[in-house]
Amino acid sequence: MREAEITFRIVADATDLARLEQALRTLSADIGEDYAAGSAALEHALIGPNPAAHGLLALHGDQTLGAALYSPAFSTVRGAAGVYVSDLWVSANARGHGLGARLLAQVAQQGANLWQATWLKLAVYDHSHSAQQFYMRLGFAPATGMQEMRLGPDGVTHLIKRIA
């Protein structure tokens, strides 16, 4: 399939949300993770005056070939805004043709347009060696000297109650 046949579209309506959700469900299945977002949570996060995230679709006609879910980030160390890519999916039949790189480039351009973003950040599972190699070929490098820390929903609730 030729590059010119692929179009990129920002997720902006219910049809796009359904396409994005299907892509994210497929990604979750591909990597062996549960999909917990659901349609309502995804709609709340992406559609509205203050979106917490943005979605991008790669389409060939009516077929969804790829998708990305991303959000703004700011780093005082870098002194600039960036983009956190939380999910990137390319359909099995479209892999190996540069679509993942094109999706990331589109995301980077959107981040630059929206937030003057100058860098990208993402996470890759330790066991996903092919994904790690893909990102390294694009110039991504593993973060060193830090560890991701998480506070789940119960912890957030408890933290908020501590100040109430």
C-alpha positions in Angstrom: 0.0 0.0 0.0 1.3 3.4 -1.0 2.0 6.2 1.5 -0.4 8.5 -0.4 -3.2 6.1 0.2 -2.9 6.6 4.0 -4.6 9.5 5.7 -4.1 10.7 9.2 -7.1 12.1 11.2 -7.3 13.6 14.7 -10.0 11.8 16.8 -12.8 14.3 17.0 -16.2 12.5 17.0 -18.0 9.3 18.0 -17.0 7.4 14.9 -13.3 8.3 15.4 -13.6 7.3 19.1 -15.0 3.9 18.2 -12.1 3.4 15.7 -9.5 4.4 18.3 -11.1 2.3 21.0 -11.0 -0.8 18.8 -7.3 -0.1 18.0 -6.5 0.3 21.7 -8.4 -2.9 22.5 -6.4 -4.8 19.9 -3.2 -3.3 21.2 -4.0 -4.5 24.7 -4.7 -8.0 23.4 -1.5 -7.9 21.4 0.6 -7.1 24.5 -1.4 -9.3 26.9 -2.8 -6.5 29.0 -6.4 -5.9 30.1 -8.2 -3.0 28.4 -9.9 -1.0 31.2 -10.6 2.5 29.6 -14.0 1.9 28.1 -15.9 4.1 25.7 -17.1 6.6 28.3 -13.7 7.2 29.8 -12.1 7.5 26.4 -14.7 10.0 25.3 -14.3 12.0 28.5 -10.5 12.1 28.0 -10.5 13.1 24.4 -13.6 15.1 23.6 -14.4 18.4 25.2 -12.9 21.8 26.0 -10.0 20.5 28.1 -8.9 17.1 26.8 -6.6 15.1 28.9 -5.4 13.2 25.8 -5.5 13.3 22.0 -6.0 10.5 19.5 -4.7 10.1 16.0 -5.8 7.5 13.4 -4.0 6.3 10.3 -6.6 5.2 7.8 -6.7 3.5 4.4 -10.2 4.2 3.2 -12.4 2.8 5.9 -9.7 0.6 7.3 -7.9 1.6 10.5 -4.3 0.8 10.0 -2.8 2.5 13.1 -3.6 4.7 16.1 -1.9 6.8 18.7 -3.0 8.1 22.1 -0.9 11.0 23.4 -0.9 13.9 25.9 1.1 16.9 26.8 4.0 16.8 29.2 6.3 19.5 30.5 9.8 19.0 31.8 11.7 21.5 33.9 14.9 19.5 33.1 14.4 20.0 29.4 12.9 23.4 29.8 10.2 22.6 27.3 6.9 20.9 26.6 6.8 17.4 25.2 4.5 14.7 24.2 3.8 11.5 26.1 2.8 8.7 23.8 0.8 6.3 26.0 -0.3 4.0 23.2 0.9 3.3 19.6 -0.7 0.6 17.5 -0.1 -0.5 13.9 -2.2 -3.3 12.5 -0.4 -6.6 11.8 -0.8 -6.2 8.0 0.6 -2.7 8.0 3.7 -3.4 10.1 7.1 -3.1 8.5 6.1 -0.4 6.1 7.1 2.7 8.1 3.6 3.5 9.4 4.7 3.5 13.1 7.3 6.1 12.3 4.8 8.2 10.3 2.3 8.1 13.2 5.0 9.2 15.7 6.0 12.1 13.3 2.4 13.2 13.0 2.0 13.1 16.8 5.2 15.1 17.2 3.9 17.7 14.7 0.6 17.9 16.6 2.4 18.4 19.9 4.5 21.1 18.3 1.4 22.8 17.0 -0.6 22.5 20.2 2.0 22.9 22.9 5.3 23.9 21.2 6.5 20.4 22.1 10.1 19.6 21.3 10.5 16.0 22.6 8.6 12.7 22.8 8.4 10.2 25.6 6.9 6.7 25.8 7.2 3.5 27.7 8.0 0.1 26.3 7.5 -3.2 28.1 10.7 -5.0 29.1 9.7 -8.1 27.2 8.8 -6.3 24.0 12.2 -6.5 22.4 10.9 -5.8 18.8 9.2 -2.6 20.0 12.4 -1.5 21.8 14.4 -2.1 18.6 11.9 -0.2 16.5 12.0 2.9 18.8 15.8 2.8 19.0 16.1 2.7 15.2 14.1 6.0 15.3 16.5 7.5 17.8 14.7 6.9 21.1 17.0 6.0 24.0 16.2 4.3 27.3 15.9 6.6 30.3 18.6 6.0 32.9 18.9 7.1 36.4 15.2 7.1 37.1 12.3 4.7 37.8 8.7 5.3 37.0 6.6 5.5 40.1 2.8 5.1 40.2 0.0 5.9 42.6 -3.2 4.0 41.8 -6.8 5.2 42.3 -7.0 4.2 46.0 -3.7 5.9 46.7 -4.9 9.1 44.9 -8.2 9.1 46.9 -6.2 8.6 50.1 -3.8 11.4 49.2 -6.6 13.8 48.5 -8.4 12.9 51.8 -5.1 13.7 53.7 -5.5 17.4 52.7 -9.2 17.6 53.2 
